[in-house]
Amino acid sequence: MDNTENKKIRKGSSDKRAKIIAAARDLFLSDGFDRSSVDAVAAKAGVSKRTVYDYYGDKQNLLLAVVEETSGAVLDMIKKGISDYLWEFEDLEQALILFCEQFVASANGSSDYSALIRLITMEAPNLPNSFLDKLDNATEEGIIKRFTEFGQTGLLNVPDPEMATKHFAALTFLLVFDQPRRTGTMEKEQTKRIITEGVRVFLCAYAPRTVQNENQPLY
């Protein structure tokens, strides 16, 4: 078997996997995991039932693969925001605000983000806690790394970068996502206000403490 044939097989395998994942995601979202059969996934993907089992073993592993694949797009959004705003900047507050605004805008316009949230919400009983913990860790990893580095360079005071990251997310973009959706200018203003105030509260807690003169007031 020559290299050309090998490449075709690998590409064909990759294409089939993509079709299976797409079909399973659509069915899990529309019908739910319990009501979606491997037969239905295979038919929608245009492959045999045997192929689905050969690639993923069982329906549980297929669900994990769908969630993991969908989460990859969300991780890419976070990585892009870090690359765009949290590497080179003059003002940390403004950099953090811009990072959050870009992530919120990307997530709101992403079918992957909405699908990921729906899948995790709908199918939590079918997802192992260890898998969800791994997903959370992957989502936070890039921010934790930057906050650790900010602590090392004196931009932040972060004894526990992981906890700082959770506080940051809760005060900013997660709080935005928890709000009732509005439209147009009102939504943009609300998002900007939540993120700006959240970043400022975060910095109040994690900005480096300067040595106070005993006659100076404490803030």
DANOR-V790608 format. One record per residue. RES is the residue in one small letter. PHI is phi in degrees with one decimal (NA if undefined). D_FIRST is the distance of its C-alpha to the first C-alpha in whole Angstrom. Layout:
BEGIN
RES&PHI&D_FIRST / RES&PHI&D_FIRST
END
This chain:
BEGIN
m&NA&0 / d&-85.3&4 / n&-64.5&7 / t&-60.9&8 / e&-66.7&6 / n&-59.2&7 / k&-62.0&11 / k&-64.3&11 / i&-64.7&11 / r&-63.0&13 / k&-66.5&15 / g&-62.0&16 / s&-62.5&16 / s&-63.3&19 / d&-62.6&20 / k&-64.9&21 / r&-59.9&23 / a&-62.4&25 / k&-67.6&26 / i&-64.6&27 / i&-60.2&29 / a&-63.0&31 / a&-65.4&31 / a&-64.1&33 / r&-59.6&35 / d&-59.2&36 / l&-71.7&37 / f&-62.7&38 / l&-73.8&41 / s&-85.1&42 / d&-110.1&42 / g&89.6&42 / f&-62.3&40 / d&-65.3&42 / r&-90.6&42 / s&-95.0&38 / s&-101.4&36 / v&-63.2&32 / d&-59.9&32 / a&-66.4&34 / v&-61.9&31 / a&-61.9&28 / a&-63.9&30 / k&-67.5&31 / a&-82.2&28 / g&75.0&26 / v&-129.4&24 / s&-81.3&25 / k&-59.4&27 / r&-61.1&24 / t&-63.7&22 / v&-60.3&25 / y&-66.9&26 / d&-63.2&22 / y&-81.8&22 / y&-125.7&26 / g&82.7&27 / d&-157.1&31 / k&-66.9&33 / q&-62.0&34 / n&-64.8&31 / l&-65.3&31 / l&-60.9&34 / l&-60.1&34 / a&-65.3&30 / v&-64.3&32 / v&-64.6&35 / e&-64.4&33 / e&-63.9&31 / t&-66.3&34 / s&-67.7&36 / g&-58.2&34 / a&-66.3&35 / v&-69.0&39 / l&-60.9&38 / d&-63.2&37 / m&-62.5&40 / i&-66.4&42 / k&-61.0&40 / k&-66.3&41 / g&-61.8&44 / i&-64.2&44 / s&-63.8&43 / d&-75.3&45 / y&-126.3&48 / l&-110.8&48 / w&-108.0&47 / e&-121.3&50 / f&-159.7&53 / e&-102.4&57 / d&-130.6&58 / l&-63.5&56 / e&-58.6&58 / q&-65.3&57 / a&-63.4&53 / l&-66.3&53 / i&-62.8&55 / l&-64.1&52 / f&-59.1&49 / c&-64.8&51 / e&-62.3&51 / q&-66.3&48 / f&-63.4&46 / v&-62.0&49 / a&-62.6&48 / s&-65.5&44 / a&-66.1&44 / n&-64.1&47 / g&-96.2&45 / s&-111.4&42 / s&-69.3&40 / d&-65.5&38 / y&-65.2&41 / s&-64.2&43 / a&-65.8&40 / l&-61.9&40 / i&-62.8&44 / r&-64.8&44 / l&-63.2&41 / i&-66.4&43 / t&-68.4&46 / m&-72.0&45 / e&-110.0&43 / a&-51.4&44 / p&-63.9&45 / n&-96.6&41 / l&-112.6&40 / p&-60.0&41 / n&-58.5&43 / s&-62.7&41 / f&-69.3&39 / l&-65.6&41 / d&-63.3&43 / k&-62.2&39 / l&-65.3&39 / d&-60.8&43 / n&-62.6&42 / a&-65.0&39 / t&-65.0&41 / e&-88.8&44 / e&-55.1&42 / g&-64.4&42 / i&-69.2&46 / i&-57.4&47 / k&-61.7&45 / r&-67.8&47 / f&-64.4&50 / t&-60.5&50 / e&-67.5&50 / f&-62.6&53 / g&-66.2&55 / q&-68.8&54 / t&-94.8&55 / g&88.1&58 / l&-76.2&57 / l&-133.9&57 / n&-109.4&59 / v&-127.1&56 / p&-58.7&57 / d&-129.4&54 / p&-58.8&51 / e&-65.8&50 / m&-66.9&53 / a&-60.4&54 / t&-64.5&51 / k&-64.5&52 / h&-62.8&55 / f&-60.0&54 / a&-63.2&52 / a&-64.4&54 / l&-82.2&57 / t&-120.2&55 / f&-68.9&52 / l&-66.1&52 / l&-66.0&55 / v&-60.9&55 / f&-66.2&52 / d&-81.1&55 / q&-78.6&57 / p&-59.2&58 / r&-70.3&56 / r&-115.5&58 / t&-126.8&58 / g&60.4&58 / t&-61.9&60 / m&-61.2&62 / e&-66.6&58 / k&-62.6&58 / e&-65.6&61 / q&-63.9&60 / t&-61.1&57 / k&-63.2&58 / r&-66.0&61 / i&-62.2&59 / i&-66.7&57 / t&-61.6&60 / e&-67.0&62 / g&-64.3&59 / v&-62.7&58 / r&-67.2&62 / v&-64.4&62 / f&-59.9&59 / l&-69.0&61 / c&-61.5&64 / a&-82.7&62 / y&-118.1&60 / a&-68.6&61 / p&-59.7&63 / r&-86.3&66 / t&-88.5&69 / v&-68.6&72 / q&-92.2&75 / n&-70.9&78 / e&-61.7&80 / n&-91.1&82 / q&-85.1&79 / p&-70.4&79 / l&-93.5&75 / y&-109.0&73
END
